[in-house]
Amino acid sequence: MTRIGETERAELLSLARAAVRRAVTGQSGPEIPGSLTSLDESRAAFVTLRTAAGRLRGCRGEIPAARPLPECVCRVAAASALDDPRFAQVTEDELPALRIEISVLTEPVPIRAEAVEVGRHGLLISSGWAAGLLLPQVPVDQGWSREEYLEGLCMKAGLPPGAWEQEGVELRSFEAEVWGDEDAGTAHDTAEEGE
């Protein structure tokens, strides 16, 4: 999969911010700039919203890949603001302080638990109707060991502790390109003025 250049990263951050702003203010999604047409490959992505203090404010994603990356980023950015069941919808007053992080995922592949590398691998677990996903930055942020990461994944999926060791439970990994407002310099200001 093609890596995303710095210019495209800044543009995708601006696009995500515009999508959040327009969703929160009841408008239709932003127009995707022609400069992003080079990213027309279908990719899975997540958008994470945080407060100025760094607290999680919303996170939604789309996997497997189903649409071109810019379109996916628009959809999941809006969903992060309005459709994360863990939080109330983002309000217009919150918009100036929101920090945005984008994670673009590789295709998930089967992995053995002992091969999981904290900080490198995002994980998906599934068993019957139960499924859960954690992005690769989550165990790093939480200071988890590999086993704590696997247990956290089980908890996220609503599975019992140690389910990752049981037969019939599918464990898959993916990697992610992750960047946010802190990595893009003035992307936040540009996005606020854009459209």
C-alpha positions as CSV (number, residue, x, y, z in Angstrom):
1,M,0.0,0.0,0.0
2,T,1.2,3.5,-0.9
3,R,2.5,5.5,2.1
4,I,0.8,8.9,2.5
5,G,3.0,12.0,2.0
6,E,3.2,15.0,4.3
7,T,1.2,17.2,2.1
8,E,-1.6,14.6,1.8
9,R,-1.5,14.1,5.6
10,A,-2.1,17.8,6.2
11,E,-4.9,17.9,3.6
12,L,-6.6,14.8,5.1
13,L,-6.4,16.5,8.6
14,S,-8.0,19.6,7.1
15,L,-10.6,17.5,5.5
16,A,-11.4,15.6,8.7
17,R,-11.7,18.8,10.6
18,A,-14.0,20.2,8.0
19,A,-16.1,17.0,8.1
20,V,-16.4,17.3,11.9
21,R,-17.3,21.0,11.8
22,R,-19.9,20.5,9.1
23,A,-21.4,17.4,10.9
24,V,-21.7,19.3,14.2
25,T,-23.3,22.3,12.6
26,G,-25.8,20.1,10.6
27,Q,-24.3,20.6,7.2
28,S,-23.6,18.0,4.5
29,G,-20.0,16.7,4.2
30,P,-17.2,18.8,2.7
31,E,-16.2,18.5,-0.9
32,I,-13.1,16.4,-1.4
33,P,-10.4,18.5,-3.0
34,G,-9.1,17.4,-6.3
35,S,-5.5,17.3,-4.9
36,L,-6.5,14.2,-3.0
37,T,-7.6,12.2,-6.0
38,S,-4.2,10.3,-5.9
39,L,-5.5,8.7,-2.7
40,D,-8.5,7.0,-4.5
41,E,-7.4,3.5,-3.3
42,S,-9.9,2.0,-0.9
43,R,-8.4,2.1,2.6
44,A,-9.7,1.4,6.1
45,A,-9.3,4.3,8.6
46,F,-10.2,5.6,12.0
47,V,-10.5,9.2,13.2
48,T,-9.9,9.9,16.9
49,L,-11.0,13.1,18.6
50,R,-9.4,14.4,21.8
51,T,-9.9,17.4,24.0
52,A,-7.2,20.0,24.5
53,A,-6.3,18.1,27.6
54,G,-5.8,14.9,25.6
55,R,-8.9,13.1,26.8
56,L,-10.7,10.9,24.3
57,R,-13.8,12.6,22.9
58,G,-14.7,10.2,20.1
59,C,-13.3,7.5,17.8
60,R,-15.0,5.8,14.9
61,G,-13.6,3.9,12.0
62,E,-14.4,1.8,9.0
63,I,-12.9,-1.7,8.4
64,P,-12.7,-3.5,6.1
65,A,-11.8,-0.9,3.4
66,A,-14.9,0.0,1.5
67,R,-14.3,3.4,-0.2
68,P,-11.5,5.8,-1.3
69,L,-9.5,7.0,1.7
70,P,-10.6,10.7,1.6
71,E,-14.3,9.6,1.5
72,C,-13.6,7.2,4.4
73,V,-11.9,9.9,6.5
74,C,-14.9,12.3,5.9
75,R,-17.4,9.6,7.0
76,V,-15.6,8.4,10.1
77,A,-14.6,11.9,11.2
78,A,-18.3,12.9,11.2
79,A,-19.2,9.7,13.0
80,S,-16.5,10.3,15.6
81,A,-18.2,13.6,16.5
82,L,-21.8,12.5,16.4
83,D,-22.0,8.7,16.6
84,D,-19.6,7.3,19.3
85,P,-22.0,5.7,21.7
86,R,-19.6,6.2,24.6
87,F,-20.0,10.0,24.4
88,A,-22.5,12.8,23.9
89,Q,-22.3,14.4,20.5
90,V,-19.6,17.0,20.1
91,T,-20.9,20.6,20.3
92,E,-20.0,23.6,18.3
93,D,-18.4,25.2,21.3
94,E,-15.9,22.3,21.5
95,L,-14.7,22.6,17.9
96,P,-11.8,25.1,18.3
97,A,-10.1,22.9,21.0
98,L,-10.6,19.5,19.4
99,R,-7.4,17.6,18.4
100,I,-7.7,15.2,15.5
101,E,-5.7,12.0,14.8
102,I,-6.1,9.8,11.7
103,S,-5.1,6.2,11.6
104,V,-4.9,4.5,8.1
105,L,-4.9,0.8,8.4
106,T,-3.3,-2.0,6.4
107,E,-5.3,-5.1,5.6
108,P,-5.7,-7.3,8.7
109,V,-3.9,-10.7,8.6
110,P,-4.0,-13.7,11.0
111,I,-1.4,-13.5,13.8
112,R,-0.4,-15.7,16.7
113,A,-0.6,-14.0,20.1
114,E,3.2,-14.6,20.8
115,A,4.0,-12.6,17.6
116,V,2.1,-9.5,18.6
117,E,4.4,-6.4,19.0
118,V,3.1,-3.7,21.2
119,G,3.3,-0.4,19.3
120,R,3.4,-2.0,15.9
121,H,0.3,-4.2,15.7
122,G,-3.3,-3.1,15.9
123,L,-5.5,-6.1,16.8
124,L,-8.9,-7.5,15.8
125,I,-10.5,-10.3,17.7
126,S,-13.6,-12.2,16.8
127,S,-15.6,-15.1,18.2
128,G,-19.1,-15.7,17.0
129,W,-21.0,-12.4,17.1
130,A,-18.4,-10.8,19.5
131,A,-15.7,-8.7,17.9
132,G,-13.3,-5.9,19.1
133,L,-10.6,-3.8,17.6
134,L,-7.8,-1.8,19.3
135,L,-5.5,0.6,17.3
136,P,-1.7,0.1,17.7
137,Q,-1.3,3.3,19.7
138,V,-3.8,2.2,22.4
139,P,-1.5,-0.2,24.3
140,V,1.4,2.3,24.1
141,D,-0.9,5.1,25.5
142,Q,-2.0,2.7,28.3
143,G,1.5,1.4,29.1
144,W,0.3,-2.2,28.5
145,S,2.4,-5.3,28.1
146,R,1.5,-7.8,25.3
147,E,-0.7,-9.8,27.7
148,E,-2.5,-6.7,29.0
149,Y,-3.1,-5.6,25.4
150,L,-4.7,-9.0,24.6
151,E,-6.8,-8.9,27.7
152,G,-7.9,-5.3,26.9
153,L,-8.8,-6.5,23.4
154,C,-11.0,-9.3,24.9
155,M,-12.7,-6.8,27.2
156,K,-13.4,-4.5,24.2
157,A,-15.0,-7.4,22.4
158,G,-17.1,-8.4,25.4
159,L,-15.2,-11.7,25.6
160,P,-14.0,-13.3,28.8
161,P,-10.4,-12.9,30.0
162,G,-8.0,-15.2,28.2
163,A,-10.4,-15.7,25.2
164,W,-7.6,-14.9,22.9
165,E,-6.1,-18.3,23.8
166,Q,-9.2,-20.3,23.1
167,E,-9.8,-22.4,20.0
168,G,-12.2,-20.9,17.5
169,V,-11.2,-17.3,18.4
170,E,-9.8,-15.4,15.5
171,L,-6.9,-13.0,16.1
172,R,-5.8,-10.7,13.3
173,S,-3.3,-7.9,13.2
174,F,-2.8,-4.7,11.1
175,E,-0.4,-1.8,11.1
176,A,-1.3,1.8,10.8
177,E,0.0,5.1,9.6
178,V,-0.9,7.5,12.4
179,W,-0.7,11.2,12.5
180,G,-2.5,14.2,14.1
181,D,-2.6,17.9,14.6
182,E,0.6,17.8,16.7
183,D,2.4,16.2,13.7
184,A,1.1,18.6,11.1
185,G,2.2,22.0,12.4
186,T,-0.4,24.5,11.3
187,A,-2.9,22.0,9.9
188,H,-5.3,22.9,12.7
189,D,-5.3,26.6,11.7
190,T,-5.5,25.9,8.0
191,A,-8.5,23.6,8.5
192,E,-10.4,26.2,10.5
193,E,-10.0,28.7,7.7
194,G,-10.6,26.2,4.9
195,E,-13.6,25.3,2.8
